[in-house]
Amino acid sequence: MTEKADGKTVKVTLVRSVAGTKMDHRATVRGLGLGRLNSSRVLEDTPAVRGMINKVSYLVKVG
């Protein structure tokens, strides 16, 4: 987790393939802005984003 002047952020990386996962988990990964394997996004650390990360925690790495 990193910190910016305008608030806290969190970096999320897709480390496992979404192939064979539930459709709502795939949609959650897309909602986080992740497409391909090893793609990363820096997102605001909000309760909504944290909930999405928890839902697909077996597919992503936070750091």
mmJSON file of the N, C-alpha and C atoms, coordinates in Angstrom:
{"data_MODEL":{"atom_site":{
"group_PDB":["ATOM","ATOM","ATOM","ATOM","ATOM","ATOM","ATOM","ATOM","ATOM","ATOM","ATOM","ATOM","ATOM","ATOM","ATOM","ATOM","ATOM","ATOM","ATOM","ATOM","ATOM","ATOM","ATOM","ATOM","ATOM","ATOM","ATOM","ATOM","ATOM","ATOM","ATOM","ATOM","ATOM","ATOM","ATOM","ATOM","ATOM","ATOM","ATOM","ATOM","ATOM","ATOM","ATOM","ATOM","ATOM","ATOM","ATOM","ATOM","ATOM","ATOM","ATOM","ATOM","ATOM","ATOM","ATOM","ATOM","ATOM","ATOM","ATOM","ATOM","ATOM","ATOM","ATOM","ATOM","ATOM","ATOM","ATOM","ATOM","ATOM","ATOM","ATOM","ATOM","ATOM","ATOM","ATOM","ATOM","ATOM","ATOM","ATOM","ATOM","ATOM","ATOM","ATOM","ATOM","ATOM","ATOM","ATOM","ATOM","ATOM","ATOM","ATOM","ATOM","ATOM","ATOM","ATOM","ATOM","ATOM","ATOM","ATOM","ATOM","ATOM","ATOM","ATOM","ATOM","ATOM","ATOM","ATOM","ATOM","ATOM","ATOM","ATOM","ATOM","ATOM","ATOM","ATOM","ATOM","ATOM","ATOM","ATOM","ATOM","ATOM","ATOM","ATOM","ATOM","ATOM","ATOM","ATOM","ATOM","ATOM","ATOM","ATOM","ATOM","ATOM","ATOM","ATOM","ATOM","ATOM","ATOM","ATOM","ATOM","ATOM","ATOM","ATOM","ATOM","ATOM","ATOM","ATOM","ATOM","ATOM","ATOM","ATOM","ATOM","ATOM","ATOM","ATOM","ATOM","ATOM","ATOM","ATOM","ATOM","ATOM","ATOM","ATOM","ATOM","ATOM","ATOM","ATOM","ATOM","ATOM","ATOM","ATOM","ATOM","ATOM","ATOM","ATOM","ATOM","ATOM","ATOM","ATOM","ATOM","ATOM","ATOM","ATOM","ATOM","ATOM","ATOM","ATOM","ATOM","ATOM"],
"id":[1,2,3,4,5,6,7,8,9,10,11,12,13,14,15,16,17,18,19,20,21,22,23,24,25,26,27,28,29,30,31,32,33,34,35,36,37,38,39,40,41,42,43,44,45,46,47,48,49,50,51,52,53,54,55,56,57,58,59,60,61,62,63,64,65,66,67,68,69,70,71,72,73,74,75,76,77,78,79,80,81,82,83,84,85,86,87,88,89,90,91,92,93,94,95,96,97,98,99,100,101,102,103,104,105,106,107,108,109,110,111,112,113,114,115,116,117,118,119,120,121,122,123,124,125,126,127,128,129,130,131,132,133,134,135,136,137,138,139,140,141,142,143,144,145,146,147,148,149,150,151,152,153,154,155,156,157,158,159,160,161,162,163,164,165,166,167,168,169,170,171,172,173,174,175,176,177,178,179,180,181,182,183,184,185,186,187,188,189],
"type_symbol":["N","C","C","N","C","C","N","C","C","N","C","C","N","C","C","N","C","C","N","C","C","N","C","C","N","C","C","N","C","C","N","C","C","N","C","C","N","C","C","N","C","C","N","C","C","N","C","C","N","C","C","N","C","C","N","C","C","N","C","C","N","C","C","N","C","C","N","C","C","N","C","C","N","C","C","N","C","C","N","C","C","N","C","C","N","C","C","N","C","C","N","C","C","N","C","C","N","C","C","N","C","C","N","C","C","N","C","C","N","C","C","N","C","C","N","C","C","N","C","C","N","C","C","N","C","C","N","C","C","N","C","C","N","C","C","N","C","C","N","C","C","N","C","C","N","C","C","N","C","C","N","C","C","N","C","C","N","C","C","N","C","C","N","C","C","N","C","C","N","C","C","N","C","C","N","C","C","N","C","C","N","C","C","N","C","C","N","C","C"],
"label_atom_id":["N","CA","C","N","CA","C","N","CA","C","N","CA","C","N","CA","C","N","CA","C","N","CA","C","N","CA","C","N","CA","C","N","CA","C","N","CA","C","N","CA","C","N","CA","C","N","CA","C","N","CA","C","N","CA","C","N","CA","C","N","CA","C","N","CA","C","N","CA","C","N","CA","C","N","CA","C","N","CA","C","N","CA","C","N","CA","C","N","CA","C","N","CA","C","N","CA","C","N","CA","C","N","CA","C","N","CA","C","N","CA","C","N","CA","C","N","CA","C","N","CA","C","N","CA","C","N","CA","C","N","CA","C","N","CA","C","N","CA","C","N","CA","C","N","CA","C","N","CA","C","N","CA","C","N","CA","C","N","CA","C","N","CA","C","N","CA","C","N","CA","C","N","CA","C","N","CA","C","N","CA","C","N","CA","C","N","CA","C","N","CA","C","N","CA","C","N","CA","C","N","CA","C","N","CA","C","N","CA","C","N","CA","C","N","CA","C","N","CA","C"],
"label_alt_id":[null,null,null,null,null,null,null,null,null,null,null,null,null,null,null,null,null,null,null,null,null,null,null,null,null,null,null,null,null,null,null,null,null,null,null,null,null,null,null,null,null,null,null,null,null,null,null,null,null,null,null,null,null,null,null,null,null,null,null,null,null,null,null,null,null,null,null,null,null,null,null,null,null,null,null,null,null,null,null,null,null,null,null,null,null,null,null,null,null,null,null,null,null,null,null,null,null,null,null,null,null,null,null,null,null,null,null,null,null,null,null,null,null,null,null,null,null,null,null,null,null,null,null,null,null,null,null,null,null,null,null,null,null,null,null,null,null,null,null,null,null,null,null,null,null,null,null,null,null,null,null,null,null,null,null,null,null,null,null,null,null,null,null,null,null,null,null,null,null,null,null,null,null,null,null,null,null,null,null,null,null,null,null,null,null,null,null,null,null],
"label_comp_id":["MET","MET","MET","THR","THR","THR","GLU","GLU","GLU","LYS","LYS","LYS","ALA","ALA","ALA","ASP","ASP","ASP","GLY","GLY","GLY","LYS","LYS","LYS","THR","THR","THR","VAL","VAL","VAL","LYS","LYS","LYS","VAL","VAL","VAL","THR","THR","THR","LEU","LEU","LEU","VAL","VAL","VAL","ARG","ARG","ARG","SER","SER","SER","VAL","VAL","VAL","ALA","ALA","ALA","GLY","GLY","GLY","THR","THR","THR","LYS","LYS","LYS","MET","MET","MET","ASP","ASP","ASP","HIS","HIS","HIS","ARG","ARG","ARG","ALA","ALA","ALA","THR","THR","THR","VAL","VAL","VAL","ARG","ARG","ARG","GLY","GLY","GLY","LEU","LEU","LEU","GLY","GLY","GLY","LEU","LEU","LEU","GLY","GLY","GLY","ARG","ARG","ARG","LEU","LEU","LEU","ASN","ASN","ASN","SER","SER","SER","SER","SER","SER","ARG","ARG","ARG","VAL","VAL","VAL","LEU","LEU","LEU","GLU","GLU","GLU","ASP","ASP","ASP","THR","THR","THR","PRO","PRO","PRO","ALA","ALA","ALA","VAL","VAL","VAL","ARG","ARG","ARG","GLY","GLY","GLY","MET","MET","MET","ILE","ILE","ILE","ASN","ASN","ASN","LYS","LYS","LYS","VAL","VAL","VAL","SER","SER","SER","TYR","TYR","TYR","LEU","LEU","LEU","VAL","VAL","VAL","LYS","LYS","LYS","VAL","VAL","VAL","GLY","GLY","GLY"],
"label_asym_id":["A","A","A","A","A","A","A","A","A","A","A","A","A","A","A","A","A","A","A","A","A","A","A","A","A","A","A","A","A","A","A","A","A","A","A","A","A","A","A","A","A","A","A","A","A","A","A","A","A","A","A","A","A","A","A","A","A","A","A","A","A","A","A","A","A","A","A","A","A","A","A","A","A","A","A","A","A","A","A","A","A","A","A","A","A","A","A","A","A","A","A","A","A","A","A","A","A","A","A","A","A","A","A","A","A","A","A","A","A","A","A","A","A","A","A","A","A","A","A","A","A","A","A","A","A","A","A","A","A","A","A","A","A","A","A","A","A","A","A","A","A","A","A","A","A","A","A","A","A","A","A","A","A","A","A","A","A","A","A","A","A","A","A","A","A","A","A","A","A","A","A","A","A","A","A","A","A","A","A","A","A","A","A","A","A","A","A","A","A"],
"label_entity_id":["1","1","1","1","1","1","1","1","1","1","1","1","1","1","1","1","1","1","1","1","1","1","1","1","1","1","1","1","1","1","1","1","1","1","1","1","1","1","1","1","1","1","1","1","1","1","1","1","1","1","1","1","1","1","1","1","1","1","1","1","1","1","1","1","1","1","1","1","1","1","1","1","1","1","1","1","1","1","1","1","1","1","1","1","1","1","1","1","1","1","1","1","1","1","1","1","1","1","1","1","1","1","1","1","1","1","1","1","1","1","1","1","1","1","1","1","1","1","1","1","1","1","1","1","1","1","1","1","1","1","1","1","1","1","1","1","1","1","1","1","1","1","1","1","1","1","1","1","1","1","1","1","1","1","1","1","1","1","1","1","1","1","1","1","1","1","1","1","1","1","1","1","1","1","1","1","1","1","1","1","1","1","1","1","1","1","1","1","1"],
"label_seq_id":[1,1,1,2,2,2,3,3,3,4,4,4,5,5,5,6,6,6,7,7,7,8,8,8,9,9,9,10,10,10,11,11,11,12,12,12,13,13,13,14,14,14,15,15,15,16,16,16,17,17,17,18,18,18,19,19,19,20,20,20,21,21,21,22,22,22,23,23,23,24,24,24,25,25,25,26,26,26,27,27,27,28,28,28,29,29,29,30,30,30,31,31,31,32,32,32,33,33,33,34,34,34,35,35,35,36,36,36,37,37,37,38,38,38,39,39,39,40,40,40,41,41,41,42,42,42,43,43,43,44,44,44,45,45,45,46,46,46,47,47,47,48,48,48,49,49,49,50,50,50,51,51,51,52,52,52,53,53,53,54,54,54,55,55,55,56,56,56,57,57,57,58,58,58,59,59,59,60,60,60,61,61,61,62,62,62,63,63,63],
"pdbx_PDB_ins_code":[null,null,null,null,null,null,null,null,null,null,null,null,null,null,null,null,null,null,null,null,null,null,null,null,null,null,null,null,null,null,null,null,null,null,null,null,null,null,null,null,null,null,null,null,null,null,null,null,null,null,null,null,null,null,null,null,null,null,null,null,null,null,null,null,null,null,null,null,null,null,null,null,null,null,null,null,null,null,null,null,null,null,null,null,null,null,null,null,null,null,null,null,null,null,null,null,null,null,null,null,null,null,null,null,null,null,null,null,null,null,null,null,null,null,null,null,null,null,null,null,null,null,null,null,null,null,null,null,null,null,null,null,null,null,null,null,null,null,null,null,null,null,null,null,null,null,null,null,null,null,null,null,null,null,null,null,null,null,null,null,null,null,null,null,null,null,null,null,null,null,null,null,null,null,null,null,null,null,null,null,null,null,null,null,null,null,null,null,null],
"Cartn_x":[0.834,0.0,0.884,0.548,1.304,0.415,1.014,0.248,0.563,-0.476,-0.342,-0.785,-0.551,-0.938,-2.457,-3.193,-4.645,-5.384,-4.682,-5.343,-4.581,-5.108,-4.431,-4.801,-3.833,-4.058,-3.556,-3.957,-3.544,-3.24,-2.149,-1.777,-2.237,-2.99,-3.55,-3.013,-2.53,-1.982,-2.692,-3.095,-3.724,-2.632,-2.592,-1.514,-1.991,-3.3,-3.831,-4.876,-5.009,-5.943,-7.388,-8.273,-9.691,-10.397,-9.675,-10.269,-10.746,-11.984,-12.54,-13.124,-13.149,-13.714,-15.161,-15.861,-17.255,-17.358,-18.484,-18.686,-18.662,-19.215,-19.207,-17.801,-16.942,-15.549,-14.806,-15.103,-14.503,-14.924,-16.199,-16.705,-16.05,-15.788,-15.123,-13.7,-12.989,-11.628,-11.659,-12.617,-12.747,-13.101,-13.936,-14.313,-13.134,-12.154,-10.927,-10.007,-10.351,-9.544,-8.425,-8.517,-7.473,-7.929,-7.076,-7.434,-6.591,-5.337,-4.435,-3.715,-3.12,-2.304,-1.158,-0.835,0.223,-0.078,-1.309,-1.665,-1.895,-1.555,-1.654,-2.427,-3.042,-3.719,-3.479,-3.362,-3.302,-4.671,-5.359,-6.737,-6.828,-7.888,-8.139,-8.499,-8.038,-8.295,-9.622,-10.719,-12.056,-12.635,-13.668,-14.302,-14.832,-15.313,-15.828,-14.709,-13.577,-12.433,-11.9,-11.834,-11.382,-12.281,-13.588,-14.528,-14.318,-14.062,-13.805,-12.524,-11.491,-10.227,-10.413,-11.18,-11.442,-12.169,-13.077,-13.868,-12.988,-11.989,-11.119,-9.691,-9.533,-8.198,-7.325,-7.949,-7.178,-6.636,-7.032,-6.578,-5.608,-5.606,-4.84,-3.814,-2.833,-1.831,-1.935,-1.9,-1.99,-0.641,-0.156,1.131,1.623],
"Cartn_y":[-1.172,0.0,1.242,2.18,3.417,4.576,5.707,6.875,8.058,8.74,9.937,11.142,12.316,13.538,13.664,13.17,13.311,12.173,11.203,10.099,8.806,7.757,6.467,5.737,4.994,4.193,2.779,1.878,0.487,-0.013,-0.752,-1.294,-2.745,-3.088,-4.422,-5.012,-6.262,-6.947,-8.28,-8.576,-9.859,-10.903,-11.899,-12.885,-14.28,-14.495,-15.771,-15.515,-16.463,-16.323,-16.416,-15.702,-15.756,-16.912,-17.656,-18.8,-19.83,-20.262,-21.27,-20.708,-19.388,-18.786,-18.387,-18.042,-17.625,-16.326,-16.152,-14.962,-13.681,-13.725,-12.505,-12.175,-13.184,-12.919,-12.301,-12.764,-12.16,-10.704,-10.443,-9.071,-8.186,-8.75,-7.993,-7.63,-8.575,-8.305,-7.192,-7.239,-6.183,-4.851,-4.901,-3.698,-3.047,-3.851,-3.321,-2.737,-2.936,-2.381,-3.297,-4.576,-5.53,-6.348,-6.491,-7.243,-8.481,-8.284,-9.407,-9.818,-10.987,-11.477,-10.505,-10.281,-9.377,-7.898,-7.569,-6.157,-5.58,-4.318,-3.664,-2.368,-1.976,-0.689,-0.131,1.175,1.854,2.477,2.036,2.441,3.126,3.917,4.531,3.446,3.6,2.615,2.928,2.487,2.704,1.369,1.392,0.129,-0.685,-0.008,-0.715,-1.465,-0.808,-1.434,-2.572,-2.362,-3.419,-4.645,-4.427,-5.545,-6.308,-5.581,-6.231,-7.054,-6.501,-7.218,-8.477,-8.38,-9.558,-10.644,-10.256,-11.218,-12.05,-11.426,-12.123,-12.211,-12.322,-12.32,-13.473,-14.559,-15.708,-15.47,-14.379,-14.06,-12.882,-12.059,-10.821,-10.761,-9.871,-9.564,-8.082,-7.746,-6.35,-5.949,-4.818,-4.37,-3.112],
"Cartn_z":[0.0,0.0,0.0,-0.833,-0.916,-0.502,-0.238,0.185,-0.713,-1.167,-1.98,-1.171,-1.712,-1.009,-0.919,-1.934,-1.964,-1.264,-0.7,-0.007,-0.177,0.408,0.337,-0.949,-1.464,-2.654,-2.394,-3.265,-3.17,-4.579,-4.739,-6.044,-6.102,-7.143,-7.309,-8.609,-8.561,-9.725,-9.908,-11.139,-11.456,-11.629,-10.741,-10.77,-11.176,-11.235,-11.702,-12.774,-13.69,-14.797,-14.308,-14.999,-14.66,-15.363,-16.184,-16.881,-15.861,-16.005,-15.115,-13.837,-13.692,-12.488,-12.74,-11.669,-11.773,-12.565,-13.227,-14.05,-13.207,-12.0,-11.189,-10.69,-10.546,-10.178,-11.36,-12.557,-13.754,-13.882,-13.61,-13.69,-12.63,-11.47,-10.411,-10.815,-11.436,-11.906,-12.954,-13.86,-14.862,-14.203,-13.174,-12.442,-11.745,-11.372,-10.782,-11.842,-13.111,-14.199,-14.649,-14.294,-14.658,-15.845,-16.838,-18.033,-18.193,-18.54,-18.785,-17.51,-17.567,-16.475,-16.219,-14.979,-14.528,-14.779,-15.135,-15.264,-13.873,-13.696,-12.391,-12.503,-11.4,-11.3,-9.915,-9.834,-8.543,-8.327,-7.273,-7.006,-5.656,-5.483,-4.179,-3.183,-1.963,-0.917,-0.238,-0.868,-0.334,0.117,0.946,1.359,0.173,-0.862,-2.033,-2.754,-2.937,-3.602,-2.739,-1.428,-0.522,-0.602,-0.709,-0.836,-2.13,-3.222,-4.501,-4.436,-3.787,-3.648,-2.819,-1.732,-0.894,-1.666,-2.536,-3.3,-4.236,-4.836,-5.793,-5.277,-3.962,-3.352,-3.831,-4.279,-4.767,-6.183,-6.825,-8.175,-8.216,-7.18,-7.223,-6.104,-6.294,-5.285,-4.967,-3.697,-3.268,-2.717,-3.193,-2.684,-3.33],
"occupancy":[1.0,1.0,1.0,1.0,1.0,1.0,1.0,1.0,1.0,1.0,1.0,1.0,1.0,1.0,1.0,1.0,1.0,1.0,1.0,1.0,1.0,1.0,1.0,1.0,1.0,1.0,1.0,1.0,1.0,1.0,1.0,1.0,1.0,1.0,1.0,1.0,1.0,1.0,1.0,1.0,1.0,1.0,1.0,1.0,1.0,1.0,1.0,1.0,1.0,1.0,1.0,1.0,1.0,1.0,1.0,1.0,1.0,1.0,1.0,1.0,1.0,1.0,1.0,1.0,1.0,1.0,1.0,1.0,1.0,1.0,1.0,1.0,1.0,1.0,1.0,1.0,1.0,1.0,1.0,1.0,1.0,1.0,1.0,1.0,1.0,1.0,1.0,1.0,1.0,1.0,1.0,1.0,1.0,1.0,1.0,1.0,1.0,1.0,1.0,1.0,1.0,1.0,1.0,1.0,1.0,1.0,1.0,1.0,1.0,1.0,1.0,1.0,1.0,1.0,1.0,1.0,1.0,1.0,1.0,1.0,1.0,1.0,1.0,1.0,1.0,1.0,1.0,1.0,1.0,1.0,1.0,1.0,1.0,1.0,1.0,1.0,1.0,1.0,1.0,1.0,1.0,1.0,1.0,1.0,1.0,1.0,1.0,1.0,1.0,1.0,1.0,1.0,1.0,1.0,1.0,1.0,1.0,1.0,1.0,1.0,1.0,1.0,1.0,1.0,1.0,1.0,1.0,1.0,1.0,1.0,1.0,1.0,1.0,1.0,1.0,1.0,1.0,1.0,1.0,1.0,1.0,1.0,1.0,1.0,1.0,1.0,1.0,1.0,1.0],
"B_iso_or_equiv":[0.0,0.0,0.0,0.0,0.0,0.0,0.0,0.0,0.0,0.0,0.0,0.0,0.0,0.0,0.0,0.0,0.0,0.0,0.0,0.0,0.0,0.0,0.0,0.0,0.0,0.0,0.0,0.0,0.0,0.0,0.0,0.0,0.0,0.0,0.0,0.0,0.0,0.0,0.0,0.0,0.0,0.0,0.0,0.0,0.0,0.0,0.0,0.0,0.0,0.0,0.0,0.0,0.0,0.0,0.0,0.0,0.0,0.0,0.0,0.0,0.0,0.0,0.0,0.0,0.0,0.0,0.0,0.0,0.0,0.0,0.0,0.0,0.0,0.0,0.0,0.0,0.0,0.0,0.0,0.0,0.0,0.0,0.0,0.0,0.0,0.0,0.0,0.0,0.0,0.0,0.0,0.0,0.0,0.0,0.0,0.0,0.0,0.0,0.0,0.0,0.0,0.0,0.0,0.0,0.0,0.0,0.0,0.0,0.0,0.0,0.0,0.0,0.0,0.0,0.0,0.0,0.0,0.0,0.0,0.0,0.0,0.0,0.0,0.0,0.0,0.0,0.0,0.0,0.0,0.0,0.0,0.0,0.0,0.0,0.0,0.0,0.0,0.0,0.0,0.0,0.0,0.0,0.0,0.0,0.0,0.0,0.0,0.0,0.0,0.0,0.0,0.0,0.0,0.0,0.0,0.0,0.0,0.0,0.0,0.0,0.0,0.0,0.0,0.0,0.0,0.0,0.0,0.0,0.0,0.0,0.0,0.0,0.0,0.0,0.0,0.0,0.0,0.0,0.0,0.0,0.0,0.0,0.0,0.0,0.0,0.0,0.0,0.0,0.0],
"pdbx_formal_charge":[null,null,null,null,null,null,null,null,null,null,null,null,null,null,null,null,null,null,null,null,null,null,null,null,null,null,null,null,null,null,null,null,null,null,null,null,null,null,null,null,null,null,null,null,null,null,null,null,null,null,null,null,null,null,null,null,null,null,null,null,null,null,null,null,null,null,null,null,null,null,null,null,null,null,null,null,null,null,null,null,null,null,null,null,null,null,null,null,null,null,null,null,null,null,null,null,null,null,null,null,null,null,null,null,null,null,null,null,null,null,null,null,null,null,null,null,null,null,null,null,null,null,null,null,null,null,null,null,null,null,null,null,null,null,null,null,null,null,null,null,null,null,null,null,null,null,null,null,null,null,null,null,null,null,null,null,null,null,null,null,null,null,null,null,null,null,null,null,null,null,null,null,null,null,null,null,null,null,null,null,null,null,null,null,null,null,null,null,null],
"auth_seq_id":[1,1,1,2,2,2,3,3,3,4,4,4,5,5,5,6,6,6,7,7,7,8,8,8,9,9,9,10,10,10,11,11,11,12,12,12,13,13,13,14,14,14,15,15,15,16,16,16,17,17,17,18,18,18,19,19,19,20,20,20,21,21,21,22,22,22,23,23,23,24,24,24,25,25,25,26,26,26,27,27,27,28,28,28,29,29,29,30,30,30,31,31,31,32,32,32,33,33,33,34,34,34,35,35,35,36,36,36,37,37,37,38,38,38,39,39,39,40,40,40,41,41,41,42,42,42,43,43,43,44,44,44,45,45,45,46,46,46,47,47,47,48,48,48,49,49,49,50,50,50,51,51,51,52,52,52,53,53,53,54,54,54,55,55,55,56,56,56,57,57,57,58,58,58,59,59,59,60,60,60,61,61,61,62,62,62,63,63,63],
"auth_comp_id":["MET","MET","MET","THR","THR","THR","GLU","GLU","GLU","LYS","LYS","LYS","ALA","ALA","ALA","ASP","ASP","ASP","GLY","GLY","GLY","LYS","LYS","LYS","THR","THR","THR","VAL","VAL","VAL","LYS","LYS","LYS","VAL","VAL","VAL","THR","THR","THR","LEU","LEU","LEU","VAL","VAL","VAL","ARG","ARG","ARG","SER","SER","SER","VAL","VAL","VAL","ALA","ALA","ALA","GLY","GLY","GLY","THR","THR","THR","LYS","LYS","LYS","MET","MET","MET","ASP","ASP","ASP","HIS","HIS","HIS","ARG","ARG","ARG","ALA","ALA","ALA","THR","THR","THR","VAL","VAL","VAL","ARG","ARG","ARG","GLY","GLY","GLY","LEU","LEU","LEU","GLY","GLY","GLY","LEU","LEU","LEU","GLY","GLY","GLY","ARG","ARG","ARG","LEU","LEU","LEU","ASN","ASN","ASN","SER","SER","SER","SER","SER","SER","ARG","ARG","ARG","VAL","VAL","VAL","LEU","LEU","LEU","GLU","GLU","GLU","ASP","ASP","ASP","THR","THR","THR","PRO","PRO","PRO","ALA","ALA","ALA","VAL","VAL","VAL","ARG","ARG","ARG","GLY","GLY","GLY","MET","MET","MET","ILE","ILE","ILE","ASN","ASN","ASN","LYS","LYS","LYS","VAL","VAL","VAL","SER","SER","SER","TYR","TYR","TYR","LEU","LEU","LEU","VAL","VAL","VAL","LYS","LYS","LYS","VAL","VAL","VAL","GLY","GLY","GLY"],
"auth_asym_id":["A","A","A","A","A","A","A","A","A","A","A","A","A","A","A","A","A","A","A","A","A","A","A","A","A","A","A","A","A","A","A","A","A","A","A","A","A","A","A","A","A","A","A","A","A","A","A","A","A","A","A","A","A","A","A","A","A","A","A","A","A","A","A","A","A","A","A","A","A","A","A","A","A","A","A","A","A","A","A","A","A","A","A","A","A","A","A","A","A","A","A","A","A","A","A","A","A","A","A","A","A","A","A","A","A","A","A","A","A","A","A","A","A","A","A","A","A","A","A","A","A","A","A","A","A","A","A","A","A","A","A","A","A","A","A","A","A","A","A","A","A","A","A","A","A","A","A","A","A","A","A","A","A","A","A","A","A","A","A","A","A","A","A","A","A","A","A","A","A","A","A","A","A","A","A","A","A","A","A","A","A","A","A","A","A","A","A","A","A"],
"auth_atom_id":["N","CA","C","N","CA","C","N","CA","C","N","CA","C","N","CA","C","N","CA","C","N","CA","C","N","CA","C","N","CA","C","N","CA","C","N","CA","C","N","CA","C","N","CA","C","N","CA","C","N","CA","C","N","CA","C","N","CA","C","N","CA","C","N","CA","C","N","CA","C","N","CA","C","N","CA","C","N","CA","C","N","CA","C","N","CA","C","N","CA","C","N","CA","C","N","CA","C","N","CA","C","N","CA","C","N","CA","C","N","CA","C","N","CA","C","N","CA","C","N","CA","C","N","CA","C","N","CA","C","N","CA","C","N","CA","C","N","CA","C","N","CA","C","N","CA","C","N","CA","C","N","CA","C","N","CA","C","N","CA","C","N","CA","C","N","CA","C","N","CA","C","N","CA","C","N","CA","C","N","CA","C","N","CA","C","N","CA","C","N","CA","C","N","CA","C","N","CA","C","N","CA","C","N","CA","C","N","CA","C","N","CA","C","N","CA","C","N","CA","C"],
"pdbx_PDB_model_num":[1,1,1,1,1,1,1,1,1,1,1,1,1,1,1,1,1,1,1,1,1,1,1,1,1,1,1,1,1,1,1,1,1,1,1,1,1,1,1,1,1,1,1,1,1,1,1,1,1,1,1,1,1,1,1,1,1,1,1,1,1,1,1,1,1,1,1,1,1,1,1,1,1,1,1,1,1,1,1,1,1,1,1,1,1,1,1,1,1,1,1,1,1,1,1,1,1,1,1,1,1,1,1,1,1,1,1,1,1,1,1,1,1,1,1,1,1,1,1,1,1,1,1,1,1,1,1,1,1,1,1,1,1,1,1,1,1,1,1,1,1,1,1,1,1,1,1,1,1,1,1,1,1,1,1,1,1,1,1,1,1,1,1,1,1,1,1,1,1,1,1,1,1,1,1,1,1,1,1,1,1,1,1,1,1,1,1,1,1]
}}}
